């Protein structure tokens, strides 16, 4: 068990966590599990839940704050160090993790080669792709809340990397939207393109699908 708190809790957050924990069965043997679960358009996404203090299948770091055990998987330690759990009364209210750590460009854009992402989307070919997305594609998929954004473009190989969001993120029909709509339109308008790669994290979308 560590002596240094990696994630701290404000008094209001502590009150909410402790009162909620008290209602759990076997509350004395539970701790608060905090984990970076993935990366979304706005940064890291998190999992917070009560978990047994002992008997984990993965390596964890544990420590106590005023008698509350905090459990953090080792894979999330670096990305959570210095974060603060607070309680927000805005809107419906709820626990909010304020984290000074931000995802790297590679984490924000999985599936995009680092050297391609570093080139940006300022080339003439990339600007043509942006024009097609904004003028032809996004207006058509906006009817069901969808949007497609150009993340990167490999001019040498003619490959565009696209991220879907809104109603298209996690939608079971998104594969068809990409191949029959987005990719087809981009290739028709820009003959230099030979491929379009979907780099969307569909598992964190509104209607996530999973490869079987």
SVG drawing of the C-alpha trace seen along z (x, -y; Angstrom):
<svg xmlns="http://www.w3.org/2000/svg" viewBox="-32 -24 39 37">
<polyline fill="none" stroke="black" stroke-width="0.4" points="0.0,0.0 1.4,-3.4 1.7,-6.3 1.3,-9.0 -2.2,-9.8 -2.1,-9.7 -5.6,-11.0 -7.1,-13.2 -10.7,-13.8 -12.3,-17.1 -14.5,-17.0 -17.7,-17.1 -16.5,-14.2 -15.4,-12.3 -18.9,-12.7 -20.6,-11.4 -18.3,-8.4 -18.4,-7.5 -22.2,-7.8 -22.6,-5.7 -20.2,-3.1 -22.0,-2.7 -25.0,-1.5 -23.0,1.3 -23.1,4.9 -19.7,5.8 -18.7,2.1 -15.9,2.7 -14.1,4.8 -14.5,2.4 -12.5,-0.4 -12.9,-3.0 -11.4,-1.8 -10.3,-4.6 -9.0,-3.8 -8.4,-5.4 -10.7,-3.4 -9.9,-4.9 -9.6,-8.1 -12.4,-10.2 -12.6,-13.4 -12.3,-15.5 -9.5,-13.5 -9.2,-10.6 -12.3,-8.6 -12.6,-7.0 -14.1,-4.1 -15.0,-4.6 -16.6,-1.9 -16.4,0.0 -14.2,3.1 -12.9,5.6 -9.7,4.3 -8.0,7.7 -7.7,10.3 -7.2,8.4 -6.3,10.1 -4.0,7.2 -1.3,5.1 -2.7,2.2 -1.6,-0.6 -3.7,-1.1 -3.6,-3.8 -6.0,-5.3 -7.5,-8.7 -9.3,-9.1 -10.1,-5.4 -11.2,-5.1 -9.1,-2.8 -8.3,-4.0 -7.4,-1.3 -5.6,-2.3 -4.4,0.2 -0.7,-0.3 -1.4,-1.0 -3.3,-4.2 -0.9,-5.5 1.1,-7.8 -2.0,-9.2 -3.8,-9.8 -1.0,-11.2 -2.1,-14.6 -5.7,-14.2 -8.5,-15.4 -12.0,-13.8 -14.6,-16.5 -18.3,-16.8 -20.0,-19.1 -23.4,-20.6 -23.8,-21.8 -26.6,-20.3 -27.6,-17.0 -24.5,-17.0 -22.0,-14.2 -18.4,-13.2 -15.9,-14.8 -12.3,-13.8 -10.1,-16.9 -6.9,-15.6 -3.9,-17.7 -2.6,-14.9 -3.7,-14.9 -3.6,-12.1 -0.7,-12.2 -1.3,-12.7 -0.8,-9.0 -3.3,-8.1 -5.9,-10.6 -5.4,-9.1 -4.9,-5.4 -4.4,-3.8 -2.7,-6.8 1.1,-6.4 2.9,-9.0 4.9,-10.3 1.7,-10.8 -0.1,-12.6 2.9,-14.9 2.5,-16.2 -0.9,-17.7 -3.7,-18.3 -2.4,-21.4 -1.4,-19.8 -3.3,-20.5 -4.7,-17.0 -5.8,-17.2 -7.6,-20.5 -9.5,-19.0 -10.5,-16.1 -11.7,-18.6 -13.7,-20.5 -15.5,-17.2 -16.2,-16.3 -17.7,-19.7 -19.6,-20.2 -20.8,-16.8 -20.5,-14.2 -21.2,-15.9 -24.5,-17.5 -25.8,-14.1 -24.9,-12.3 -25.9,-15.1 -29.5,-14.0 -28.8,-11.3 -26.4,-13.4 -23.3,-12.1 -20.1,-13.8 -16.8,-12.8 -13.5,-14.6 -10.2,-14.3 -7.5,-13.3 -4.6,-12.8 -3.8,-12.2 -0.9,-10.3 -0.2,-12.1 2.4,-9.5 0.1,-6.5 -3.1,-8.3 -4.7,-7.2 -7.1,-9.4 -7.7,-8.8 -11.2,-9.7 -12.8,-9.8 -16.6,-9.5 -18.5,-11.2 -22.1,-11.8 -24.6,-9.3 -21.9,-7.6 -19.7,-6.7 -20.5,-3.2 -23.4,-2.9 -23.8,0.6 -24.2,-0.8 -21.0,-2.9 -19.0,-0.4 -21.5,-0.8 -21.6,-4.6 -17.8,-4.6 -17.5,-2.2 -20.6,-3.0 -20.8,-6.7 -17.7,-8.5 -15.0,-6.4 -16.9,-6.2 -17.6,-9.9 -14.0,-10.8 -12.6,-8.5 -15.0,-9.8 -14.1,-13.4 -10.4,-12.9 -9.0,-10.2 -5.6,-10.3 -7.1,-8.7 -6.8,-4.9 -8.1,-4.2 -9.9,-5.6 -9.2,-4.4 -11.7,-4.7 -9.8,-5.5 -13.0,-6.0 -13.1,-4.5 -16.5,-2.9 -16.5,-1.0 -17.0,-4.3 -19.8,-5.6 -23.5,-5.9 -24.3,-2.5 -21.0,-0.7 -20.4,2.4 -17.7,4.9 -15.8,7.1 -16.7,10.7"/>
</svg>
